[in-house]
Amino acid sequence: MFRHGSRQLLARATTMRWRRPFSTGLPAEPRVDSTFVEAWKKLIPNTEPPKTPSAFMDPRPATPSSIPTKLTVNFVLPYSSELSGKEVDMVIIPATTGQMGVLPGHVATIAELKPGLLSVHEGNDVTKYFVSGGFAFVHTNSFADIIAIEAVPLDQIDPNLVQKGLTEFTQKLSTASTDVEKAEAQIGVDVHSALNAALTG
């Protein structure tokens, strides 16, 4: 009985079409819910139908037919905008899965950021930031949105203070007695270790 049911389920799955299109197959303009509009006009012909949620969404930029030569980057913090519509050659972000380079034409990706070095490459110029965490959204139209909790230009970080903080948090971790104290000390060690690696690497 179990085998028979599994066979039917497998047959149904192989013949069933996936109805939800991928982002690359979506139209650039938002769709109008024609079924809803027609049903509304039949019931209340003298009143304009209300807007559906899709009407409030900005149209998705069309995916270019060829790969652009530049990557457009928006890099924002809760309190400021570091880069807005900046065209660059590449960005390297500290994703939780490892350093990730993003070039024009990169596949659509969402990446969580960990404390580490974010570098923006524009010709021979490289601007480096230390970010504490956040998210990066890479779109198919060669746009990248980077949202960080905190970010500091690398040249504004004092190496002596980093070493001092690393020593202090390492001592706190070794003497911590509660789970909360251990967690707070471990976060401090991780962040200062990442800062130290960014400065020395």
C-alpha positions as CSV (number, residue, x, y, z in Angstrom):
1,M,0.0,0.0,0.0
2,F,2.8,2.4,0.9
3,R,4.7,1.5,-2.3
4,H,1.5,2.1,-4.4
5,G,0.9,5.5,-2.8
6,S,4.5,6.5,-3.2
7,R,4.4,5.5,-6.9
8,Q,1.3,7.6,-7.5
9,L,2.8,10.6,-5.7
10,L,6.0,10.3,-7.7
11,A,4.0,10.1,-11.0
12,R,2.0,13.2,-10.0
13,A,5.1,15.1,-9.1
14,T,6.9,14.4,-12.4
15,T,3.8,15.4,-14.5
16,M,3.0,18.5,-12.4
17,R,4.3,21.8,-13.8
18,W,5.9,24.3,-11.4
19,R,3.6,27.3,-11.6
20,R,5.6,29.9,-9.8
21,P,8.2,31.4,-12.3
22,F,11.7,32.2,-11.3
23,S,12.8,35.9,-10.8
24,T,14.5,35.9,-14.2
25,G,11.3,34.9,-15.9
26,L,9.1,37.6,-14.3
27,P,8.0,40.6,-16.3
28,A,9.7,43.9,-15.7
29,E,6.3,45.5,-15.0
30,P,3.9,44.4,-12.2
31,R,1.0,42.4,-13.3
32,V,-2.6,43.6,-13.1
33,D,-4.9,41.1,-11.4
34,S,-7.4,41.0,-14.3
35,T,-9.5,38.2,-12.7
36,F,-10.1,40.4,-9.6
37,V,-10.8,43.5,-11.7
38,E,-13.3,41.7,-13.9
39,A,-15.1,40.2,-10.9
40,W,-15.2,43.6,-9.2
41,K,-16.7,45.3,-12.3
42,K,-19.5,42.7,-12.5
43,L,-20.5,43.2,-8.9
44,I,-19.9,46.9,-8.6
45,P,-19.7,48.4,-12.1
46,N,-19.9,52.1,-10.9
47,T,-16.9,52.0,-8.5
48,E,-13.3,51.7,-9.4
49,P,-11.7,48.5,-8.1
50,P,-9.2,48.9,-5.2
51,K,-5.6,48.4,-5.9
52,T,-4.1,45.0,-5.1
53,P,-0.7,44.6,-3.3
54,S,1.1,44.2,-6.6
55,A,0.1,47.7,-7.7
56,F,2.1,49.2,-4.8
57,M,5.3,47.4,-5.8
58,D,8.0,49.1,-7.8
59,P,8.5,47.4,-11.2
60,R,11.5,45.1,-11.2
61,P,14.3,46.5,-13.5
62,A,14.6,44.4,-16.6
63,T,17.5,42.0,-16.8
64,P,19.9,43.3,-19.4
65,S,20.5,41.2,-22.5
66,S,24.3,41.6,-22.1
67,I,26.4,41.7,-19.0
68,P,27.1,45.4,-18.0
69,T,30.7,46.5,-17.6
70,K,30.0,47.9,-14.1
71,L,28.3,46.8,-10.9
72,T,26.0,49.4,-9.3
73,V,26.3,49.3,-5.5
74,N,24.2,50.8,-2.8
75,F,25.9,50.5,0.6
76,V,23.8,51.8,3.5
77,L,23.8,51.8,7.3
78,P,20.9,52.5,9.7
79,Y,22.1,56.1,10.1
80,S,23.8,57.0,6.8
81,S,24.4,56.0,3.1
82,E,28.0,55.2,2.3
83,L,27.5,54.5,-1.4
84,S,24.4,55.3,-3.5
85,G,24.2,54.1,-7.1
86,K,28.0,53.8,-7.2
87,E,29.3,52.1,-10.4
88,V,32.3,49.9,-9.5
89,D,34.2,46.9,-11.0
90,M,33.8,44.5,-8.0
91,V,33.0,44.2,-4.4
92,I,34.2,41.6,-2.0
93,I,31.9,40.9,0.9
94,P,32.5,39.0,4.2
95,A,29.7,36.4,3.9
96,T,29.1,33.9,6.6
97,T,30.1,31.2,4.0
98,G,33.4,33.0,3.3
99,Q,34.7,35.9,1.3
100,M,32.5,36.4,-1.8
101,G,33.5,38.4,-4.8
102,V,30.6,40.1,-6.8
103,L,31.2,41.1,-10.4
104,P,28.7,42.5,-13.0
105,G,26.4,39.7,-14.1
106,H,26.6,37.8,-10.8
107,V,23.7,35.5,-10.2
108,A,20.9,36.7,-7.8
109,T,22.1,36.0,-4.3
110,I,21.2,36.9,-0.7
111,A,24.2,36.6,1.7
112,E,24.4,37.2,5.4
113,L,27.5,39.2,6.4
114,K,29.8,38.4,9.3
115,P,32.3,40.7,11.0
116,G,35.0,41.3,8.4
117,L,36.5,43.3,5.6
118,L,34.3,44.7,2.7
119,S,36.3,46.0,-0.2
120,V,35.1,48.1,-3.1
121,H,37.2,47.9,-6.3
122,E,37.0,50.8,-8.8
123,G,39.9,50.6,-11.3
124,N,43.1,50.7,-9.3
125,D,41.4,52.2,-6.3
126,V,40.3,49.9,-3.5
127,T,38.2,51.3,-0.6
128,K,38.0,49.0,2.5
129,Y,35.5,49.0,5.3
130,F,35.1,46.9,8.4
131,V,31.5,45.7,8.8
132,S,30.1,44.2,11.9
133,G,27.3,42.2,10.1
134,G,24.3,42.7,7.9
135,F,23.0,41.4,4.5
136,A,23.9,41.7,0.9
137,F,21.4,41.4,-1.9
138,V,22.7,40.8,-5.4
139,H,20.2,41.3,-8.2
140,T,20.3,39.9,-11.8
141,N,20.5,43.3,-13.3
142,S,24.0,43.9,-11.8
143,F,22.8,45.9,-8.8
144,A,24.0,45.0,-5.3
145,D,22.4,46.4,-2.1
146,I,24.6,46.0,1.0
147,I,23.0,46.7,4.4
148,A,25.3,46.7,7.4
149,I,24.7,47.4,11.1
150,E,28.0,49.2,11.5
151,A,30.8,50.0,9.1
152,V,34.0,51.9,9.5
153,P,36.6,52.8,6.9
154,L,39.6,50.6,7.6
155,D,42.1,53.5,7.7
156,Q,40.1,55.0,10.7
157,I,40.7,52.0,13.0
158,D,43.4,52.2,15.6
159,P,45.4,48.8,15.7
160,N,46.5,49.4,19.2
161,L,42.9,49.7,20.5
162,V,42.0,46.5,18.6
163,Q,44.9,44.6,20.3
164,K,43.8,46.0,23.6
165,G,40.2,45.0,23.1
166,L,41.2,41.5,22.0
167,T,43.3,41.0,25.1
168,E,40.5,42.3,27.4
169,F,37.8,40.1,25.8
170,T,40.0,37.0,25.8
171,Q,40.5,37.5,29.6
172,K,36.8,38.0,30.1
173,L,36.1,34.8,28.2
174,S,38.5,32.8,30.3
175,T,36.9,34.1,33.6
176,A,33.3,34.1,32.5
177,S,31.0,32.1,34.8
178,T,27.6,32.4,33.2
179,D,26.3,31.6,29.7
180,V,25.5,35.3,29.1
181,E,29.0,36.4,30.1
182,K,30.6,33.7,27.9
183,A,28.4,34.7,24.9
184,E,29.2,38.4,25.3
185,A,32.9,37.7,25.7
186,Q,32.9,35.4,22.7
187,I,31.3,38.0,20.5
188,G,34.0,40.5,21.6
189,V,36.7,38.0,20.8
190,D,35.2,37.2,17.4
191,V,34.8,40.9,16.4
192,H,38.2,42.0,17.6
193,S,39.8,38.9,15.9
194,A,38.1,39.9,12.7
195,L,39.3,43.5,13.1
196,N,42.8,42.3,13.7
197,A,42.7,40.0,10.6
198,A,41.4,42.9,8.5
199,L,44.2,45.2,9.6
200,T,47.0,42.7,9.3
201,G,45.8,40.9,6.2
